[in-house]
Amino acid sequence: MKCPYCGSESVEAVKSWEMPRMGYRVTHYRCKNCGGLFNHYVGRGKSSC
Ligand SMILES: [Zn+2]
């Protein structure tokens, strides 16, 4: 996983949760380098930052 802000791979998962109705799982990450927060969505062939 890369930070979308600074490109660092030094990120940590803060938490994750399921969204069964939408069919995907969301993971909330925090970048250790710049402190940026972002979500990663996985599921049903869709994947985006
Ligand atoms: Zn960053």
mmCIF file of the protein (N, C-alpha, C, O) and its ligand, coordinates in Angstrom:
data_MODEL
# 
_entry.id   MODEL 
# 
loop_
_entity.id 
_entity.type 
_entity.pdbx_number_of_molecules 
1 polymer     1 
2 non-polymer 1 
# 
_entity_poly.entity_id                      1 
_entity_poly.type                           'polypeptide(L)' 
_entity_poly.nstd_linkage                   no 
_entity_poly.nstd_monomer                   no 
_entity_poly.pdbx_seq_one_letter_code       MKCPYCGSESVEAVKSWEMPRMGYRVTHYRCKNCGGLFNHYVGRGKSSC 
_entity_poly.pdbx_seq_one_letter_code_can   MKCPYCGSESVEAVKSWEMPRMGYRVTHYRCKNCGGLFNHYVGRGKSSC 
_entity_poly.pdbx_strand_id                 A 
# 
loop_
_entity_poly_seq.entity_id 
_entity_poly_seq.num 
_entity_poly_seq.mon_id 
_entity_poly_seq.hetero 
1 1  MET n 
1 2  LYS n 
1 3  CYS n 
1 4  PRO n 
1 5  TYR n 
1 6  CYS n 
1 7  GLY n 
1 8  SER n 
1 9  GLU n 
1 10 SER n 
1 11 VAL n 
1 12 GLU n 
1 13 ALA n 
1 14 VAL n 
1 15 LYS n 
1 16 SER n 
1 17 TRP n 
1 18 GLU n 
1 19 MET n 
1 20 PRO n 
1 21 ARG n 
1 22 MET n 
1 23 GLY n 
1 24 TYR n 
1 25 ARG n 
1 26 VAL n 
1 27 THR n 
1 28 HIS n 
1 29 TYR n 
1 30 ARG n 
1 31 CYS n 
1 32 LYS n 
1 33 ASN n 
1 34 CYS n 
1 35 GLY n 
1 36 GLY n 
1 37 LEU n 
1 38 PHE n 
1 39 ASN n 
1 40 HIS n 
1 41 TYR n 
1 42 VAL n 
1 43 GLY n 
1 44 ARG n 
1 45 GLY n 
1 46 LYS n 
1 47 SER n 
1 48 SER n 
1 49 CYS n 
# 
loop_
_struct_asym.id 
_struct_asym.entity_id 
A 1 
B 2 
# 
loop_
_chem_comp.id 
_chem_comp.type 
_chem_comp.mon_nstd_flag 
ALA 'L-peptide linking' y 
ARG 'L-peptide linking' y 
ASN 'L-peptide linking' y 
CYS 'L-peptide linking' y 
GLU 'L-peptide linking' y 
GLY 'peptide linking'   y 
HIS 'L-peptide linking' y 
LEU 'L-peptide linking' y 
LYS 'L-peptide linking' y 
MET 'L-peptide linking' y 
PHE 'L-peptide linking' y 
PRO 'L-peptide linking' y 
SER 'L-peptide linking' y 
THR 'L-peptide linking' y 
TRP 'L-peptide linking' y 
TYR 'L-peptide linking' y 
VAL 'L-peptide linking' y 
ZN  non-polymer         . 
# 
_pdbx_entity_nonpoly.entity_id   2 
_pdbx_entity_nonpoly.name        ? 
_pdbx_entity_nonpoly.comp_id     ZN 
# 
_pdbx_nonpoly_scheme.asym_id         B 
_pdbx_nonpoly_scheme.entity_id       2 
_pdbx_nonpoly_scheme.mon_id          ZN 
_pdbx_nonpoly_scheme.ndb_seq_num     1 
_pdbx_nonpoly_scheme.pdb_seq_num     101 
_pdbx_nonpoly_scheme.auth_seq_num    101 
_pdbx_nonpoly_scheme.pdb_mon_id      ZN 
_pdbx_nonpoly_scheme.auth_mon_id     ZN 
_pdbx_nonpoly_scheme.pdb_strand_id   A 
_pdbx_nonpoly_scheme.pdb_ins_code    . 
# 
loop_
_atom_site.group_PDB 
_atom_site.id 
_atom_site.type_symbol 
_atom_site.label_atom_id 
_atom_site.label_alt_id 
_atom_site.label_comp_id 
_atom_site.label_asym_id 
_atom_site.label_entity_id 
_atom_site.label_seq_id 
_atom_site.pdbx_PDB_ins_code 
_atom_site.Cartn_x 
_atom_site.Cartn_y 
_atom_site.Cartn_z 
_atom_site.occupancy 
_atom_site.B_iso_or_equiv 
_atom_site.pdbx_formal_charge 
_atom_site.auth_seq_id 
_atom_site.auth_comp_id 
_atom_site.auth_asym_id 
_atom_site.auth_atom_id 
_atom_site.pdbx_PDB_model_num 
ATOM   1   N  N  . MET A 1 1  ? 0.841   -1.201 0.000  1.00 0.00 ? 1   MET A N  1 
ATOM   2   C  CA . MET A 1 1  ? 0.000   0.000  0.000  1.00 0.00 ? 1   MET A CA 1 
ATOM   3   C  C  . MET A 1 1  ? 0.876   1.250  0.000  1.00 0.00 ? 1   MET A C  1 
ATOM   4   O  O  . MET A 1 1  ? 1.821   1.370  0.779  1.00 0.00 ? 1   MET A O  1 
ATOM   5   N  N  . LYS A 1 2  ? 0.539   2.160  -0.880 1.00 0.00 ? 2   LYS A N  1 
ATOM   6   C  CA . LYS A 1 2  ? 1.300   3.408  -0.952 1.00 0.00 ? 2   LYS A CA 1 
ATOM   7   C  C  . LYS A 1 2  ? 0.435   4.583  -0.536 1.00 0.00 ? 2   LYS A C  1 
ATOM   8   O  O  . LYS A 1 2  ? -0.773  4.606  -0.774 1.00 0.00 ? 2   LYS A O  1 
ATOM   9   N  N  . CYS A 1 3  ? 1.065   5.538  0.078  1.00 0.00 ? 3   CYS A N  1 
ATOM   10  C  CA . CYS A 1 3  ? 0.363   6.767  0.417  1.00 0.00 ? 3   CYS A CA 1 
ATOM   11  C  C  . CYS A 1 3  ? 0.071   7.553  -0.859 1.00 0.00 ? 3   CYS A C  1 
ATOM   12  O  O  . CYS A 1 3  ? 0.981   7.790  -1.653 1.00 0.00 ? 3   CYS A O  1 
ATOM   13  N  N  . PRO A 1 4  ? -1.189  7.964  -1.073 1.00 0.00 ? 4   PRO A N  1 
ATOM   14  C  CA . PRO A 1 4  ? -1.537  8.710  -2.290 1.00 0.00 ? 4   PRO A CA 1 
ATOM   15  C  C  . PRO A 1 4  ? -1.001  10.139 -2.269 1.00 0.00 ? 4   PRO A C  1 
ATOM   16  O  O  . PRO A 1 4  ? -0.986  10.813 -3.299 1.00 0.00 ? 4   PRO A O  1 
ATOM   17  N  N  . TYR A 1 5  ? -0.571  10.591 -1.123 1.00 0.00 ? 5   TYR A N  1 
ATOM   18  C  CA . TYR A 1 5  ? -0.111  11.988 -0.997 1.00 0.00 ? 5   TYR A CA 1 
ATOM   19  C  C  . TYR A 1 5  ? 1.380   12.119 -1.263 1.00 0.00 ? 5   TYR A C  1 
ATOM   20  O  O  . TYR A 1 5  ? 1.815   12.978 -2.031 1.00 0.00 ? 5   TYR A O  1 
ATOM   21  N  N  . CYS A 1 6  ? 2.155   11.255 -0.618 1.00 0.00 ? 6   CYS A N  1 
ATOM   22  C  CA . CYS A 1 6  ? 3.603   11.395 -0.752 1.00 0.00 ? 6   CYS A CA 1 
ATOM   23  C  C  . CYS A 1 6  ? 4.261   10.187 -1.401 1.00 0.00 ? 6   CYS A C  1 
ATOM   24  O  O  . CYS A 1 6  ? 5.452   10.222 -1.710 1.00 0.00 ? 6   CYS A O  1 
ATOM   25  N  N  . GLY A 1 7  ? 3.491   9.105  -1.614 1.00 0.00 ? 7   GLY A N  1 
ATOM   26  C  CA . GLY A 1 7  ? 4.033   7.944  -2.291 1.00 0.00 ? 7   GLY A CA 1 
ATOM   27  C  C  . GLY A 1 7  ? 4.813   7.012  -1.376 1.00 0.00 ? 7   GLY A C  1 
ATOM   28  O  O  . GLY A 1 7  ? 5.344   5.998  -1.830 1.00 0.00 ? 7   GLY A O  1 
ATOM   29  N  N  . SER A 1 8  ? 4.886   7.342  -0.105 1.00 0.00 ? 8   SER A N  1 
ATOM   30  C  CA . SER A 1 8  ? 5.598   6.488  0.833  1.00 0.00 ? 8   SER A CA 1 
ATOM   31  C  C  . SER A 1 8  ? 4.866   5.164  1.026  1.00 0.00 ? 8   SER A C  1 
ATOM   32  O  O  . SER A 1 8  ? 3.637   5.111  1.007  1.00 0.00 ? 8   SER A O  1 
ATOM   33  N  N  . GLU A 1 9  ? 5.635   4.105  1.211  1.00 0.00 ? 9   GLU A N  1 
ATOM   34  C  CA . GLU A 1 9  ? 5.016   2.817  1.503  1.00 0.00 ? 9   GLU A CA 1 
ATOM   35  C  C  . GLU A 1 9  ? 4.980   2.560  3.000  1.00 0.00 ? 9   GLU A C  1 
ATOM   36  O  O  . GLU A 1 9  ? 4.580   1.484  3.445  1.00 0.00 ? 9   GLU A O  1 
ATOM   37  N  N  . SER A 1 10 ? 5.393   3.535  3.759  1.00 0.00 ? 10  SER A N  1 
ATOM   38  C  CA . SER A 1 10 ? 5.383   3.398  5.214  1.00 0.00 ? 10  SER A CA 1 
ATOM   39  C  C  . SER A 1 10 ? 4.033   3.830  5.763  1.00 0.00 ? 10  SER A C  1 
ATOM   40  O  O  . SER A 1 10 ? 3.892   4.898  6.359  1.00 0.00 ? 10  SER A O  1 
ATOM   41  N  N  . VAL A 1 11 ? 3.052   2.976  5.545  1.00 0.00 ? 11  VAL A N  1 
ATOM   42  C  CA . VAL A 1 11 ? 1.700   3.269  6.019  1.00 0.00 ? 11  VAL A CA 1 
ATOM   43  C  C  . VAL A 1 11 ? 1.249   2.167  6.960  1.00 0.00 ? 11  VAL A C  1 
ATOM   44  O  O  . VAL A 1 11 ? 1.735   1.038  6.896  1.00 0.00 ? 11  VAL A O  1 
ATOM   45  N  N  . GLU A 1 12 ? 0.327   2.503  7.821  1.00 0.00 ? 12  GLU A N  1 
ATOM   46  C  CA . GLU A 1 12 ? -0.205  1.491  8.724  1.00 0.00 ? 12  GLU A CA 1 
ATOM   47  C  C  . GLU A 1 12 ? -1.722  1.503  8.665  1.00 0.00 ? 12  GLU A C  1 
ATOM   48  O  O  . GLU A 1 12 ? -2.351  2.549  8.504  1.00 0.00 ? 12  GLU A O  1 
ATOM   49  N  N  . ALA A 1 13 ? -2.293  0.310  8.801  1.00 0.00 ? 13  ALA A N  1 
ATOM   50  C  CA . ALA A 1 13 ? -3.744  0.194  8.813  1.00 0.00 ? 13  ALA A CA 1 
ATOM   51  C  C  . ALA A 1 13 ? -4.265  0.616  10.168 1.00 0.00 ? 13  ALA A C  1 
ATOM   52  O  O  . ALA A 1 13 ? -3.886  0.054  11.195 1.00 0.00 ? 13  ALA A O  1 
ATOM   53  N  N  . VAL A 1 14 ? -5.133  1.606  10.165 1.00 0.00 ? 14  VAL A N  1 
ATOM   54  C  CA . VAL A 1 14 ? -5.709  2.084  11.421 1.00 0.00 ? 14  VAL A CA 1 
ATOM   55  C  C  . VAL A 1 14 ? -6.871  1.191  11.822 1.00 0.00 ? 14  VAL A C  1 
ATOM   56  O  O  . VAL A 1 14 ? -6.968  0.736  12.962 1.00 0.00 ? 14  VAL A O  1 
ATOM   57  N  N  . LYS A 1 15 ? -7.748  0.953  10.857 1.00 0.00 ? 15  LYS A N  1 
ATOM   58  C  CA . LYS A 1 15 ? -8.836  0.032  11.111 1.00 0.00 ? 15  LYS A CA 1 
ATOM   59  C  C  . LYS A 1 15 ? -9.446  -0.381 9.791  1.00 0.00 ? 15  LYS A C  1 
ATOM   60  O  O  . LYS A 1 15 ? -9.179  0.225  8.753  1.00 0.00 ? 15  LYS A O  1 
ATOM   61  N  N  . SER A 1 16 ? -10.262 -1.410 9.834  1.00 0.00 ? 16  SER A N  1 
ATOM   62  C  CA . SER A 1 16 ? -10.953 -1.845 8.628  1.00 0.00 ? 16  SER A CA 1 
ATOM   63  C  C  . SER A 1 16 ? -12.338 -2.331 9.000  1.00 0.00 ? 16  SER A C  1 
ATOM   64  O  O  . SER A 1 16 ? -12.584 -2.772 10.123 1.00 0.00 ? 16  SER A O  1 
ATOM   65  N  N  . TRP A 1 17 ? -13.221 -2.243 8.050  1.00 0.00 ? 17  TRP A N  1 
ATOM   66  C  CA . TRP A 1 17 ? -14.583 -2.680 8.295  1.00 0.00 ? 17  TRP A CA 1 
ATOM   67  C  C  . TRP A 1 17 ? -15.212 -3.137 6.988  1.00 0.00 ? 17  TRP A C  1 
ATOM   68  O  O  . TRP A 1 17 ? -14.788 -2.769 5.892  1.00 0.00 ? 17  TRP A O  1 
ATOM   69  N  N  . GLU A 1 18 ? -16.237 -3.953 7.155  1.00 0.00 ? 18  GLU A N  1 
ATOM   70  C  CA . GLU A 1 18 ? -16.941 -4.497 5.998  1.00 0.00 ? 18  GLU A CA 1 
ATOM   71  C  C  . GLU A 1 18 ? -18.119 -3.604 5.643  1.00 0.00 ? 18  GLU A C  1 
ATOM   72  O  O  . GLU A 1 18 ? -18.767 -3.013 6.506  1.00 0.00 ? 18  GLU A O  1 
ATOM   73  N  N  . MET A 1 19 ? -18.373 -3.526 4.344  1.00 0.00 ? 19  MET A N  1 
ATOM   74  C  CA . MET A 1 19 ? -19.598 -2.882 3.896  1.00 0.00 ? 19  MET A CA 1 
ATOM   75  C  C  . MET A 1 19 ? -20.355 -3.897 3.048  1.00 0.00 ? 19  MET A C  1 
ATOM   76  O  O  . MET A 1 19 ? -20.318 -3.846 1.819  1.00 0.00 ? 19  MET A O  1 
ATOM   77  N  N  . PRO A 1 20 ? -21.046 -4.825 3.723  1.00 0.00 ? 20  PRO A N  1 
ATOM   78  C  CA . PRO A 1 20 ? -21.675 -5.960 3.027  1.00 0.00 ? 20  PRO A CA 1 
ATOM   79  C  C  . PRO A 1 20 ? -22.663 -5.528 1.960  1.00 0.00 ? 20  PRO A C  1 
ATOM   80  O  O  . PRO A 1 20 ? -22.757 -6.162 0.909  1.00 0.00 ? 20  PRO A O  1 
ATOM   81  N  N  . ARG A 1 21 ? -23.383 -4.481 2.210  1.00 0.00 ? 21  ARG A N  1 
ATOM   82  C  CA . ARG A 1 21 ? -24.382 -4.047 1.226  1.00 0.00 ? 21  ARG A CA 1 
ATOM   83  C  C  . ARG A 1 21 ? -23.727 -3.523 -0.033 1.00 0.00 ? 21  ARG A C  1 
ATOM   84  O  O  . ARG A 1 21 ? -24.277 -3.647 -1.127 1.00 0.00 ? 21  ARG A O  1 
ATOM   85  N  N  . MET A 1 22 ? -22.560 -2.941 0.122  1.00 0.00 ? 22  MET A N  1 
ATOM   86  C  CA . MET A 1 22 ? -21.844 -2.435 -1.036 1.00 0.00 ? 22  MET A CA 1 
ATOM   87  C  C  . MET A 1 22 ? -20.921 -3.500 -1.619 1.00 0.00 ? 22  MET A C  1 
ATOM   88  O  O  . MET A 1 22 ? -20.435 -3.373 -2.743 1.00 0.00 ? 22  MET A O  1 
ATOM   89  N  N  . GLY A 1 23 ? -20.688 -4.544 -0.839 1.00 0.00 ? 23  GLY A N  1 
ATOM   90  C  CA . GLY A 1 23 ? -19.894 -5.652 -1.334 1.00 0.00 ? 23  GLY A CA 1 
ATOM   91  C  C  . GLY A 1 23 ? -18.394 -5.422 -1.268 1.00 0.00 ? 23  GLY A C  1 
ATOM   92  O  O  . GLY A 1 23 ? -17.641 -6.029 -2.030 1.00 0.00 ? 23  GLY A O  1 
ATOM   93  N  N  . TYR A 1 24 ? -17.964 -4.577 -0.391 1.00 0.00 ? 24  TYR A N  1 
ATOM   94  C  CA . TYR A 1 24 ? -16.525 -4.423 -0.279 1.00 0.00 ? 24  TYR A CA 1 
ATOM   95  C  C  . TYR A 1 24 ? -16.078 -4.171 1.153  1.00 0.00 ? 24  TYR A C  1 
ATOM   96  O  O  . TYR A 1 24 ? -16.877 -3.922 2.056  1.00 0.00 ? 24  TYR A O  1 
ATOM   97  N  N  . ARG A 1 25 ? -14.777 -4.246 1.313  1.00 0.00 ? 25  ARG A N  1 
ATOM   98  C  CA . ARG A 1 25 ? -14.162 -4.002 2.602  1.00 0.00 ? 25  ARG A CA 1 
ATOM   99  C  C  . ARG A 1 25 ? -13.367 -2.704 2.525  1.00 0.00 ? 25  ARG A C  1 
ATOM   100 O  O  . ARG A 1 25 ? -12.698 -2.439 1.526  1.00 0.00 ? 25  ARG A O  1 
ATOM   101 N  N  . VAL A 1 26 ? -13.439 -1.924 3.544  1.00 0.00 ? 26  VAL A N  1 
ATOM   102 C  CA . VAL A 1 26 ? -12.716 -0.658 3.594  1.00 0.00 ? 26  VAL A CA 1 
ATOM   103 C  C  . VAL A 1 26 ? -11.610 -0.754 4.639  1.00 0.00 ? 26  VAL A C  1 
ATOM   104 O  O  . VAL A 1 26 ? -11.841 -1.188 5.767  1.00 0.00 ? 26  VAL A O  1 
ATOM   105 N  N  . THR A 1 27 ? -10.442 -0.355 4.258  1.00 0.00 ? 27  THR A N  1 
ATOM   106 C  CA . THR A 1 27 ? -9.352  -0.284 5.227  1.00 0.00 ? 27  THR A CA 1 
ATOM   107 C  C  . THR A 1 27 ? -8.888  1.166  5.308  1.00 0.00 ? 27  THR A C  1 
ATOM   108 O  O  . THR A 1 27 ? -8.629  1.819  4.297  1.00 0.00 ? 27  THR A O  1 
ATOM   109 N  N  . HIS A 1 28 ? -8.794  1.637  6.531  1.00 0.00 ? 28  HIS A N  1 
ATOM   110 C  CA . HIS A 1 28 ? -8.378  3.016  6.761  1.00 0.00 ? 28  HIS A CA 1 
ATOM   111 C  C  . HIS A 1 28 ? -6.892  3.027  7.106  1.00 0.00 ? 28  HIS A C  1 
ATOM   112 O  O  . HIS A 1 28 ? -6.462  2.370  8.055  1.00 0.00 ? 28  HIS A O  1 
ATOM   113 N  N  . TYR A 1 29 ? -6.123  3.766  6.341  1.00 0.00 ? 29  TYR A N  1 
ATOM   114 C  CA . TYR A 1 29 ? -4.684  3.791  6.539  1.00 0.00 ? 29  TYR A CA 1 
ATOM   115 C  C  . TYR A 1 29 ? -4.218  5.170  6.989  1.00 0.00 ? 29  TYR A C  1 
ATOM   116 O  O  . TYR A 1 29 ? -4.846  6.194  6.718  1.00 0.00 ? 29  TYR A O  1 
ATOM   117 N  N  . ARG A 1 30 ? -3.104  5.146  7.679  1.00 0.00 ? 30  ARG A N  1 
ATOM   118 C  CA . ARG A 1 30 ? -2.423  6.401  8.003  1.00 0.00 ? 30  ARG A CA 1 
ATOM   119 C  C  . ARG A 1 30 ? -0.980  6.291  7.552  1.00 0.00 ? 30  ARG A C  1 
ATOM   120 O  O  . ARG A 1 30 ? -0.299  5.296  7.800  1.00 0.00 ? 30  ARG A O  1 
ATOM   121 N  N  . CYS A 1 31 ? -0.537  7.331  6.888  1.00 0.00 ? 31  CYS A N  1 
ATOM   122 C  CA . CYS A 1 31 ? 0.841   7.368  6.419  1.00 0.00 ? 31  CYS A CA 1 
ATOM   123 C  C  . CYS A 1 31 ? 1.748   7.800  7.568  1.00 0.00 ? 31  CYS A C  1 
ATOM   124 O  O  . CYS A 1 31 ? 1.506   8.812  8.226  1.00 0.00 ? 31  CYS A O  1 
ATOM   125 N  N  . LYS A 1 32 ? 2.796   7.011  7.793  1.00 0.00 ? 32  LYS A N  1 
ATOM   126 C  CA . LYS A 1 32 ? 3.742   7.363  8.868  1.00 0.00 ? 32  LYS A CA 1 
ATOM   127 C  C  . LYS A 1 32 ? 4.678   8.477  8.437  1.00 0.00 ? 32  LYS A C  1 
ATOM   128 O  O  . LYS A 1 32 ? 5.307   9.131  9.268  1.00 0.00 ? 32  LYS A O  1 
ATOM   129 N  N  . ASN A 1 33 ? 4.765   8.685  7.140  1.00 0.00 ? 33  ASN A N  1 
ATOM   130 C  CA . ASN A 1 33 ? 5.694   9.682  6.622  1.00 0.00 ? 33  ASN A CA 1 
ATOM   131 C  C  . ASN A 1 33 ? 5.105   11.091 6.682  1.00 0.00 ? 33  ASN A C  1 
ATOM   132 O  O  . ASN A 1 33 ? 5.729   12.009 7.215  1.00 0.00 ? 33  ASN A O  1 
ATOM   133 N  N  . CYS A 1 34 ? 3.902   11.256 6.133  1.00 0.00 ? 34  CYS A N  1 
ATOM   134 C  CA . CYS A 1 34 ? 3.313   12.595 6.065  1.00 0.00 ? 34  CYS A CA 1 
ATOM   135 C  C  . CYS A 1 34 ? 2.084   12.729 6.951  1.00 0.00 ? 34  CYS A C  1 
ATOM   136 O  O  . CYS A 1 34 ? 1.552   13.827 7.112  1.00 0.00 ? 34  CYS A O  1 
ATOM   137 N  N  . GLY A 1 35 ? 1.629   11.622 7.525  1.00 0.00 ? 35  GLY A N  1 
ATOM   138 C  CA . GLY A 1 35 ? 0.473   11.689 8.414  1.00 0.00 ? 35  GLY A CA 1 
ATOM   139 C  C  . GLY A 1 35 ? -0.859  11.702 7.692  1.00 0.00 ? 35  GLY A C  1 
ATOM   140 O  O  . GLY A 1 35 ? -1.911  11.851 8.314  1.00 0.00 ? 35  GLY A O  1 
ATOM   141 N  N  . GLY A 1 36 ? -0.813  11.544 6.361  1.00 0.00 ? 36  GLY A N  1 
ATOM   142 C  CA . GLY A 1 36 ? -2.045  11.561 5.576  1.00 0.00 ? 36  GLY A CA 1 
ATOM   143 C  C  . GLY A 1 36 ? -2.924  10.360 5.874  1.00 0.00 ? 36  GLY A C  1 
ATOM   144 O  O  . GLY A 1 36 ? -2.435  9.268  6.165  1.00 0.00 ? 36  GLY A O  1 
ATOM   145 N  N  . LEU A 1 37 ? -4.218  10.578 5.797  1.00 0.00 ? 37  LEU A N  1 
ATOM   146 C  CA . LEU A 1 37 ? -5.191  9.511  6.021  1.00 0.00 ? 37  LEU A CA 1 
ATOM   147 C  C  . LEU A 1 37 ? -5.892  9.199  4.717  1.00 0.00 ? 37  LEU A C  1 
ATOM   148 O  O  . LEU A 1 37 ? -6.250  10.102 3.961  1.00 0.00 ? 37  LEU A O  1 
ATOM   149 N  N  . PHE A 1 38 ? -6.087  7.925  4.458  1.00 0.00 ? 38  PHE A N  1 
ATOM   150 C  CA . PHE A 1 38 ? -6.801  7.549  3.235  1.00 0.00 ? 38  PHE A CA 1 
ATOM   151 C  C  . PHE A 1 38 ? -7.453  6.193  3.421  1.00 0.00 ? 38  PHE A C  1 
ATOM   152 O  O  . PHE A 1 38 ? -7.078  5.418  4.301  1.00 0.00 ? 38  PHE A O  1 
ATOM   153 N  N  . ASN A 1 39 ? -8.433  5.923  2.579  1.00 0.00 ? 39  ASN A N  1 
ATOM   154 C  CA . ASN A 1 39 ? -9.147  4.651  2.612  1.00 0.00 ? 39  ASN A CA 1 
ATOM   155 C  C  . ASN A 1 39 ? -8.783  3.821  1.391  1.00 0.00 ? 39  ASN A C  1 
ATOM   156 O  O  . ASN A 1 39 ? -8.499  4.339  0.311  1.00 0.00 ? 39  ASN A O  1 
ATOM   157 N  N  . HIS A 1 40 ? -8.804  2.526  1.607  1.00 0.00 ? 40  HIS A N  1 
ATOM   158 C  CA . HIS A 1 40 ? -8.605  1.608  0.489  1.00 0.00 ? 40  HIS A CA 1 
ATOM   159 C  C  . HIS A 1 40 ? -9.804  0.680  0.428  1.00 0.00 ? 40  HIS A C  1 
ATOM   160 O  O  . HIS A 1 40 ? -10.198 0.085  1.431  1.00 0.00 ? 40  HIS A O  1 
ATOM   161 N  N  . TYR A 1 41 ? -10.371 0.566  -0.750 1.00 0.00 ? 41  TYR A N  1 
ATOM   162 C  CA . TYR A 1 41 ? -11.582 -0.244 -0.931 1.00 0.00 ? 41  TYR A CA 1 
ATOM   163 C  C  . TYR A 1 41 ? -11.229 -1.493 -1.721 1.00 0.00 ? 41  TYR A C  1 
ATOM   164 O  O  . TYR A 1 41 ? -10.534 -1.432 -2.735 1.00 0.00 ? 41  TYR A O  1 
ATOM   165 N  N  . VAL A 1 42 ? -11.720 -2.623 -1.240 1.00 0.00 ? 42  VAL A N  1 
ATOM   166 C  CA . VAL A 1 42 ? -11.447 -3.885 -1.921 1.00 0.00 ? 42  VAL A CA 1 
ATOM   167 C  C  . VAL A 1 42 ? -12.737 -4.703 -2.011 1.00 0.00 ? 42  VAL A C  1 
ATOM   168 O  O  . VAL A 1 42 ? -13.469 -4.840 -1.031 1.00 0.00 ? 42  VAL A O  1 
ATOM   169 N  N  . GLY A 1 43 ? -12.993 -5.226 -3.170 1.00 0.00 ? 43  GLY A N  1 
ATOM   170 C  CA . GLY A 1 43 ? -14.127 -6.130 -3.279 1.00 0.00 ? 43  GLY A CA 1 
ATOM   171 C  C  . GLY A 1 43 ? -14.824 -6.071 -4.618 1.00 0.00 ? 43  GLY A C  1 
ATOM   172 O  O  . GLY A 1 43 ? -14.802 -5.047 -5.300 1.00 0.00 ? 43  GLY A O  1 
ATOM   173 N  N  . ARG A 1 44 ? -15.436 -7.165 -4.985 1.00 0.00 ? 44  ARG A N  1 
ATOM   174 C  CA . ARG A 1 44 ? -16.275 -7.267 -6.178 1.00 0.00 ? 44  ARG A CA 1 
ATOM   175 C  C  . ARG A 1 44 ? -15.608 -6.717 -7.428 1.00 0.00 ? 44  ARG A C  1 
ATOM   176 O  O  . ARG A 1 44 ? -16.248 -6.069 -8.256 1.00 0.00 ? 44  ARG A O  1 
ATOM   177 N  N  . GLY A 1 45 ? -14.338 -6.980 -7.552 1.00 0.00 ? 45  GLY A N  1 
ATOM   178 C  CA . GLY A 1 45 ? -13.650 -6.564 -8.757 1.00 0.00 ? 45  GLY A CA 1 
ATOM   179 C  C  . GLY A 1 45 ? -13.341 -5.083 -8.792 1.00 0.00 ? 45  GLY A C  1 
ATOM   180 O  O  . GLY A 1 45 ? -12.626 -4.609 -9.675 1.00 0.00 ? 45  GLY A O  1 
ATOM   181 N  N  . LYS A 1 46 ? -13.883 -4.349 -7.827 1.00 0.00 ? 46  LYS A N  1 
ATOM   182 C  CA . LYS A 1 46 ? -13.562 -2.921 -7.770 1.00 0.00 ? 46  LYS A CA 1 
ATOM   183 C  C  . LYS A 1 46 ? -12.432 -2.708 -6.783 1.00 0.00 ? 46  LYS A C  1 
ATOM   184 O  O  . LYS A 1 46 ? -12.408 -3.308 -5.709 1.00 0.00 ? 46  LYS A O  1 
ATOM   185 N  N  . SER A 1 47 ? -11.526 -1.875 -7.144 1.00 0.00 ? 47  SER A N  1 
ATOM   186 C  CA . SER A 1 47 ? -10.442 -1.543 -6.229 1.00 0.00 ? 47  SER A CA 1 
ATOM   187 C  C  . SER A 1 47 ? -9.952  -0.153 -6.577 1.00 0.00 ? 47  SER A C  1 
ATOM   188 O  O  . SER A 1 47 ? -9.612  0.138  -7.724 1.00 0.00 ? 47  SER A O  1 
ATOM   189 N  N  . SER A 1 48 ? -9.921  0.689  -5.576 1.00 0.00 ? 48  SER A N  1 
ATOM   190 C  CA . SER A 1 48 ? -9.425  2.042  -5.824 1.00 0.00 ? 48  SER A CA 1 
ATOM   191 C  C  . SER A 1 48 ? -8.907  2.633  -4.535 1.00 0.00 ? 48  SER A C  1 
ATOM   192 O  O  . SER A 1 48 ? -9.202  2.150  -3.442 1.00 0.00 ? 48  SER A O  1 
ATOM   193 N  N  . CYS A 1 49 ? -8.148  3.663  -4.678 1.00 0.00 ? 49  CYS A N  1 
ATOM   194 C  CA . CYS A 1 49 ? -7.630  4.337  -3.502 1.00 0.00 ? 49  CYS A CA 1 
ATOM   195 C  C  . CYS A 1 49 ? -8.542  5.516  -3.195 1.00 0.00 ? 49  CYS A C  1 
ATOM   196 O  O  . CYS A 1 49 ? -8.305  6.246  -2.233 1.00 0.00 ? 49  CYS A O  1 
HETATM 197 ZN ZN . ZN  B 2 .  ? 2.263   10.127 2.935  1.00 0.00 2 101 ZN  A ZN 1 
# 
